[in-house]
Amino acid sequence: MSAWRRLEFGILLLLILLTTGVVGYAAIEGWSFMDALYMTVITVSTVGFHEVQPLSTGGRIFTIFLIILGVGTAFYILVGAVTLVIEGELGEAWGVRRMKAKIDALRNHYILCGFGRVGEEIGREFKDRGIPFVVIESNAESISRAKQRNFLLIEGDASVDATLLDAGIERARGLLAASDSDSGNTYITLTAKAMNPNALVVARAGQPANLERMRRAGADRVISPYQIGGRRMALSALQPLVLDFIDTLTGGRPEQRIIAEFIATPQSCLAGCTLEEAVVNRANAVVLAVQKADGEILVGPPSSTVVGPEDRLIVFGKEADMEALAMPPGQTQD
């Protein structure tokens, strides 16, 4: 029995004992409800006050048993409370409530389903980049690792509607199905897309045969870690400089140039501007490509290209330039 259960059971025993005392004194001594309740309380608590009225022999015997049971019940409750604190269940319960409040406050975040070897790397990358995310995991060992890194965590099955709702799927920007099971990732994708069709879903596929199946399930991107790992190894041997350049683009270090993606929402300062206006006063920012809302991709677009709503820009530059792009054209950072 857990400490919480022991404490609840002790409180229940106390309530039963108080009720028994009131009924007993009323039946044996013929006292009123208030007199019986008062006598029961001072007896069970052993405060040592005088009796409300002189007790008969039957009342004294009843009081003896009431004192013994009251002391035993009080000791049982005390042990349960101390165990609760020592075992940390009280702190854990408080931590769960605080974590739930933080998750409920998330908006446009990512949901990471699975915290195995791949999921752990995703979590580390998100943390380094300051991306808000929450982990969903059911494996005890993986849960322990996520807790050690102080990641927002929900313990449960990511393919269950209630679990995704707890993670804020309706408010999420995207979901990453990174569990070790291809079938699990397929179910997660189906569930997530049914609950939030606008969320970007990236799924992990261990077997090449499952790539197309996950796309049919609704995944926007399907990644095979083994294929990517093999290609990187081959590229390291054949074209190491190309690989170093790619790592520099995606490294995300403030002192280096990085590559970033921007979406020109109707509310952003990018929509309606030409590329020249978008990067004014950002001399180190270079627009490598633009994906138009209809899916057309312009590589090396001219500076006169007008950015439309929902267009995506791939920009190369320093991190300060990336942050400046979120500001209105012509405005500089303090």
C-alpha positions in Angstrom: 0.0 0.0 0.0 1.4 3.4 -1.0 1.9 6.2 1.6 -1.0 8.1 0.2 -3.3 5.1 0.6 -2.1 4.5 4.1 -2.8 8.1 5.0 -6.2 8.0 3.4 -7.0 4.8 5.3 -5.9 6.3 8.6 -8.1 9.4 8.1 -11.0 7.1 7.3 -10.4 5.1 10.5 -10.3 8.4 12.5 -13.7 9.4 11.1 -15.1 6.0 11.9 -13.7 6.2 15.4 -15.3 9.7 16.0 -18.6 8.4 14.7 -18.4 5.3 16.9 -17.6 7.5 19.9 -20.5 9.9 19.4 -22.9 7.0 18.9 -21.5 5.1 21.9 -21.7 7.9 24.4 -25.2 8.8 23.2 -26.3 5.2 23.6 -24.5 4.4 26.9 -24.8 7.7 28.8 -27.7 9.3 27.0 -25.8 12.4 26.2 -26.6 15.0 23.5 -24.8 15.1 20.2 -22.5 18.0 21.3 -21.6 16.4 24.6 -20.9 13.1 23.0 -18.8 14.7 20.2 -16.8 16.8 22.7 -16.1 13.8 24.9 -15.1 11.7 21.9 -12.6 14.4 20.7 -10.9 14.9 24.0 -10.7 11.2 24.6 -9.3 10.3 21.2 -6.8 13.2 21.3 -5.9 12.3 24.9 -5.7 16.0 25.9 -6.7 15.1 29.5 -9.7 17.3 30.1 -12.4 16.3 32.7 -15.4 14.4 31.6 -18.4 16.3 30.5 -20.5 14.4 33.0 -19.7 11.6 35.5 -19.3 8.3 33.6 -21.1 5.1 34.4 -19.1 1.8 34.5 -20.1 1.1 31.0 -19.1 4.5 29.9 -15.7 4.1 31.5 -15.1 0.8 29.8 -16.1 2.3 26.5 -13.7 5.2 27.1 -10.8 2.9 27.7 -11.3 1.2 24.4 -11.8 4.5 22.7 -8.5 5.8 24.1 -6.6 2.7 22.9 -8.1 2.8 19.4 -7.5 6.6 19.2 -3.9 6.4 20.1 -3.4 3.5 17.6 -5.2 5.4 14.9 -3.2 8.6 15.5 0.1 6.6 15.4 -1.0 5.0 12.1 -1.8 8.4 10.6 1.5 9.9 11.8 3.5 7.0 10.3 1.7 7.4 7.0 2.4 11.2 6.9 6.1 10.7 7.8 6.4 8.0 5.1 4.7 10.3 2.6 7.3 13.0 3.2 10.3 10.7 3.4 9.5 8.8 0.3 9.1 12.1 -1.6 5.6 11.3 -2.8 4.4 14.7 -1.6 7.2 16.4 -3.5 6.6 14.3 -6.5 2.9 15.1 -6.5 3.7 18.8 -6.3 6.2 18.4 -9.1 3.6 16.7 -11.3 1.2 19.6 -10.7 3.8 22.2 -11.6 4.8 20.3 -14.7 1.2 20.0 -15.8 0.8 23.8 -15.4 3.9 24.4 -17.5 2.7 22.0 -20.2 -0.8 23.7 -20.2 0.9 27.0 -20.8 2.8 25.9 -23.9 1.8 27.2 -27.3 3.2 26.4 -30.7 5.5 23.8 -29.1 6.6 20.3 -30.2 5.7 16.9 -28.8 8.4 14.3 -28.7 7.0 10.8 -28.6 9.7 8.4 -27.5 12.8 9.1 -25.5 15.1 6.3 -26.7 18.5 7.0 -28.4 17.0 8.9 -31.2 14.5 10.8 -29.0 17.3 11.8 -26.6 19.3 13.4 -29.4 16.2 15.2 -30.6 15.6 16.5 -27.0 19.2 17.7 -26.7 18.9 19.5 -30.0 15.6 21.2 -29.0 17.1 22.2 -25.7 20.2 23.7 -27.3 18.1 25.7 -29.7 15.6 26.9 -27.0 12.7 25.1 -28.6 9.7 24.4 -26.3 8.7 20.8 -26.3 7.2 18.0 -24.1 8.3 14.4 -24.0 5.8 11.5 -24.0 7.3 8.2 -22.8 6.0 5.0 -21.1 9.3 3.1 -20.6 10.6 3.4 -17.0 14.3 3.7 -18.0 13.6 6.4 -20.6 11.3 8.3 -18.2 14.2 8.3 -15.7 16.6 9.8 -18.3 14.1 12.5 -19.3 13.6 13.4 -15.6 17.3 13.7 -15.1 17.4 16.3 -17.9 14.5 18.2 -16.4 12.5 17.9 -19.6 8.7 18.4 -19.5 7.4 14.9 -19.4 4.1 13.0 -19.7 4.1 9.4 -18.7 1.8 7.4 -21.0 1.1 6.0 -24.4 1.4 8.6 -27.2 -1.1 6.8 -29.4 -3.9 7.4 -26.9 -6.0 10.5 -27.4 -6.0 11.5 -23.7 -2.2 11.5 -23.5 -1.8 13.7 -26.6 -4.4 16.1 -25.2 -2.4 16.3 -22.0 0.6 17.2 -24.1 -1.3 20.0 -25.8 -1.6 18.4 -29.3 -4.3 20.9 -30.3 -1.9 23.8 -29.6 1.2 22.1 -30.9 3.2 23.2 -33.9 4.5 19.7 -34.6 4.9 16.2 -33.3 7.9 13.8 -33.7 7.1 10.1 -33.5 10.5 8.8 -32.5 9.7 5.5 -30.7 11.6 2.3 -31.5 8.4 0.7 -32.9 7.4 1.4 -36.5 3.8 0.3 -35.8 3.8 2.5 -32.8 4.9 5.5 -34.8 2.3 4.8 -37.4 -0.5 4.8 -34.8 0.9 7.9 -33.2 0.9 9.7 -36.6 -2.7 8.6 -37.3 -3.9 9.8 -33.8 -2.0 13.1 -34.0 -3.2 14.0 -37.4 -6.8 13.2 -36.5 -6.6 15.5 -33.5 -4.6 18.3 -35.2 -4.4 18.1 -39.0 -2.3 21.3 -39.1 0.5 20.0 -36.9 3.7 19.0 -38.7 4.3 15.3 -38.0 7.8 13.8 -38.5 7.9 10.1 -38.0 10.9 7.7 -37.5 10.9 4.5 -39.7 13.3 1.7 -38.8 12.4 -0.4 -41.8 12.5 1.0 -45.4 9.3 -0.9 -46.2 7.4 1.3 -43.7 8.4 4.7 -45.1 5.4 4.8 -47.5 3.0 3.4 -44.9 3.8 6.2 -42.6 3.3 8.8 -45.3 -0.1 7.3 -46.0 -0.9 7.5 -42.3 -0.4 11.3 -42.6 3.3 11.9 -41.7 4.6 15.1 -43.4 8.2 13.8 -43.1 9.5 10.3 -42.6 13.0 9.8 -41.5 15.1 6.6 -41.5 18.0 7.0 -39.1 19.8 4.1 -40.6 19.6 5.5 -44.1 20.8 8.9 -42.9 23.6 7.4 -40.9 24.8 5.4 -43.9 24.7 8.4 -46.2 26.6 10.5 -43.7 29.3 7.9 -43.4 29.6 7.6 -47.1 29.7 11.4 -47.5 32.4 11.6 -44.8 34.6 9.3 -46.8 33.9 10.7 -50.3 33.2 14.4 -49.7 34.3 15.4 -46.2 34.3 19.1 -46.9 30.7 19.0 -48.0 29.7 17.3 -44.8 31.6 19.9 -42.7 29.8 22.7 -44.6 26.4 21.1 -43.9 27.3 20.7 -40.2 28.2 24.4 -40.1 24.9 25.4 -41.7 22.9 23.4 -39.2 25.2 23.7 -36.2 23.2 26.4 -34.4 26.2 28.0 -32.7 25.9 31.7 -32.1 29.4 32.4 -33.2 29.0 30.6 -36.5 26.7 31.1 -39.5 23.7 29.0 -39.4 20.8 28.1 -41.8 17.2 28.7 -40.6 13.7 28.5 -42.0 11.2 31.3 -41.7 7.4 31.2 -42.5 5.9 34.4 -43.7 2.6 34.3 -41.9 0.1 37.1 -42.7 0.9 38.7 -39.4 4.7 38.6 -39.9 6.9 41.5 -41.1 8.1 39.4 -44.0 4.8 39.0 -45.9 4.5 41.6 -48.7 8.1 42.6 -48.7 10.7 41.9 -51.4 13.7 39.9 -50.4 15.8 43.0 -50.6 13.5 44.8 -48.1 13.4 41.7 -45.8 17.2 41.6 -45.3 17.8 45.3 -45.3 20.4 46.2 -42.5 21.1 42.4 -42.2 24.2 42.3 -44.5 25.2 38.9 -43.2 21.8 37.3 -44.1 21.5 35.5 -47.4 18.2 34.1 -48.7 19.2 30.7 -50.3 15.7 29.6 -51.4 12.0 30.4 -51.2 9.2 27.9 -51.2 6.0 29.6 -52.4 2.7 28.7 -50.9 1.8 26.6 -53.9 4.9 24.4 -53.4 7.1 26.0 -56.0 10.7 26.2 -54.8 12.9 29.1 -56.0 16.6 28.4 -55.5 18.8 31.5 -55.3 15.8 33.8 -55.8 16.4 37.4 -57.1 16.2 40.2 -54.6 13.1 41.6 -56.2 11.1 38.4 -55.3 8.0 39.4 -53.3 7.4 37.3 -50.2 3.8 36.1 -50.0 1.8 34.9 -47.1 2.7 31.3 -46.0 5.9 31.4 -48.1 8.9 29.7 -46.5 12.4 31.3 -46.6 15.7 29.4 -46.2 18.1 32.0 -44.8 21.9 31.7 -44.2 23.6 34.0 -41.8 24.6 34.7 -38.2 22.2 34.0 -35.4 21.8 37.8 -34.7 20.7 38.2 -38.3 18.2 35.4 -37.9 16.7 37.2 -34.8 16.6 40.5 -36.6 14.6 39.0 -39.4 11.7 38.8 -37.0 11.7 42.6 -36.7 10.0 45.1 -39.0 12.1 46.0 -42.0 14.5 48.9 -41.3 14.5 48.4 -37.5 17.7 47.4 -35.8 18.4 45.6 -32.6 19.3 47.5 -29.5 
